[in-house]
Amino acid sequence: MADSTQTVDLESTIAALQGGLASLPPEAAVSAIEGWQQQLQGTEIAETLGELKLALTGNKSAASIGEILADLGAQTSTAAGSAEGSAADKLQRLGQLLAQAGNSIG
């Protein structure tokens, strides 16, 4: 995750989550999910992002979405352990925000 595009994506994703899920338009959320899926293709996180996208576009229950977000937060925090430098800190923060968002609606 050392790539500058991914760093910008991390920062914008963190900022969006800090603003609260209710402030994030569904189209923007799906677009962000698709971008991350593309960058993380072939990973467990990409699969979980796919589940989240389906849940959001398929009008799944808030509890289902919350559970997926919490799982995604745990996976992201785990990934932070193998990242380096500021990316590790940003991934850890992103994982925390995803888990908090999931727990708040789960």
Secondary structure as UniProt FT lines:
FT   HELIX           4..18
FT   HELIX           21..23
FT   HELIX           26..39
FT   TURN            40..42
FT   HELIX           44..57
FT   TURN            58..59
FT   HELIX           62..80
FT   TURN            81..82
FT   HELIX           85..105
//
